[in-house]
Amino acid sequence: MALKIAEAYCMEHGYSMEKVREQRFFLMYDEAIFAQPRGVEPDGLTNDMDTMPLPTLIITVDKGELVVRTTEHTDKYLMDDV
């Protein structure tokens, strides 16, 4: 369901669904999050924060309606190159 919502949003706003499909997906409580992996090799707790994926699309429910929110990372990682 989250992929269908993201696909409609991407088509409407010029983002690449191909890039979304390559991202990590997290489902936490009432949020679905697509996030860009950073590509940093984990080294225990010494670089824990550097390895955290960057959220690009966040899908939530607000007053019974599904809402897609972007972040400061959305354009950089999801903008369609066409």
GIPE-V601975 format. One line per field, one symbol per residue. burial: + if it has 9 or more other C-alpha atoms within 8 Angstrom, else -. Layout:
burial->???
This chain:
burial->-----++-+++---+++-++--++------++++++++--------++--+-+++++++++------+-+--++--+++---
